[in-house]
Amino acid sequence: MKAQVKTWGNSQGIRIPKEVLQEADFSVDDVLDVQVSEGMITLVKPFRHMTLEERAAEYGGKLNLDGEFDWGEPAGRETW
């Protein structure tokens, strides 16, 4: 595939087809790391930690943090 660099306001831009964005798992408004090396530009989606709400959504919105948790018998000098 080829893309052409075009003027976009005071900058330049390249349009990326929707299919390419989907294949790369990029979405509109994603913030990407731009790396330049030996005449090549690489766009990388940085790792992002999930929020507590996003993590809870994976478990149906319930974190089950109430009550006590049994860690087993003491294994060292800790005391209960």
Backbone torsions as a table, in degrees:
resi	resn	phi	psi	omega
1	MET	NA	146.6	177.3
2	LYS	-118.4	150.0	175.9
3	ALA	-136.6	150.6	-178.1
4	GLN	-113.7	135.4	176.3
5	VAL	-76.4	127.6	-178.5
6	LYS	-126.1	157.6	175.2
7	THR	-73.8	137.0	178.8
8	TRP	-138.5	94.3	-173.6
9	GLY	66.3	-128.1	177.6
10	ASN	-91.8	6.5	-178.2
11	SER	-119.7	-172.7	174.1
12	GLN	-123.8	155.0	-178.9
13	GLY	-148.8	162.9	175.7
14	ILE	-128.5	130.6	175.8
15	ARG	-83.9	133.6	179.9
16	ILE	-111.8	124.7	-178.7
17	PRO	-59.6	149.1	-178.4
18	LYS	-54.5	-41.2	-178.6
19	GLU	-62.5	-38.2	179.0
20	VAL	-67.9	-42.7	177.5
21	LEU	-60.6	-42.4	179.3
22	GLN	-63.8	-42.7	-179.7
23	GLU	-63.8	-35.2	179.4
24	ALA	-85.1	-3.8	-177.3
25	ASP	62.0	38.6	174.2
26	PHE	-101.1	147.9	177.1
27	SER	-125.6	161.9	176.1
28	VAL	-58.6	137.5	179.9
29	ASP	75.0	5.2	172.6
30	ASP	-63.0	144.9	174.0
31	VAL	-96.9	124.9	-176.1
32	LEU	-116.3	148.5	170.9
33	ASP	-82.9	132.6	179.1
34	VAL	-106.8	122.7	-180.0
35	GLN	-120.6	135.8	179.7
36	VAL	-120.8	128.1	179.9
37	SER	-152.8	125.3	175.7
38	GLU	50.1	47.7	176.2
39	GLY	77.2	9.8	178.9
40	MET	-117.8	141.1	175.6
41	ILE	-106.2	127.3	178.9
42	THR	-119.0	131.0	176.2
43	LEU	-104.8	126.8	-176.4
44	VAL	-128.3	131.0	175.6
45	LYS	-80.8	114.7	-176.7
46	PRO	-70.8	155.2	176.3
47	PHE	-65.7	136.5	179.1
48	ARG	-129.7	127.3	175.7
49	HIS	-68.7	141.8	177.5
50	MET	-78.2	148.8	175.7
51	THR	-75.5	165.5	178.0
52	LEU	-59.1	-39.0	179.2
53	GLU	-64.1	-40.3	178.4
54	GLU	-65.6	-39.8	178.2
55	ARG	-66.2	-41.5	180.0
56	ALA	-64.3	-35.0	-179.5
57	ALA	-61.2	-30.1	178.1
58	GLU	-66.7	-19.9	-179.4
59	TYR	-114.2	32.8	178.7
60	GLY	69.5	21.6	178.0
61	GLY	83.0	4.0	-178.4
62	LYS	-117.1	124.9	179.7
63	LEU	-95.8	-14.8	179.3
64	ASN	53.2	52.2	-178.8
65	LEU	-93.0	0.3	-177.5
66	ASP	-83.5	154.6	178.6
67	GLY	86.0	-173.6	-178.9
68	GLU	-101.3	161.6	177.5
69	PHE	-121.8	131.2	-179.6
70	ASP	-86.2	111.9	179.7
71	TRP	-91.0	1.5	-179.7
72	GLY	92.2	-172.8	-179.2
73	GLU	-73.3	150.7	175.4
74	PRO	-56.9	141.3	-176.6
75	ALA	-117.7	3.7	-177.4
76	GLY	-155.6	-135.1	-178.0
77	ARG	-91.4	2.5	-179.5
78	GLU	-69.5	153.4	179.3
79	THR	-125.1	150.4	176.4
80	TRP	-104.9	NA	NA
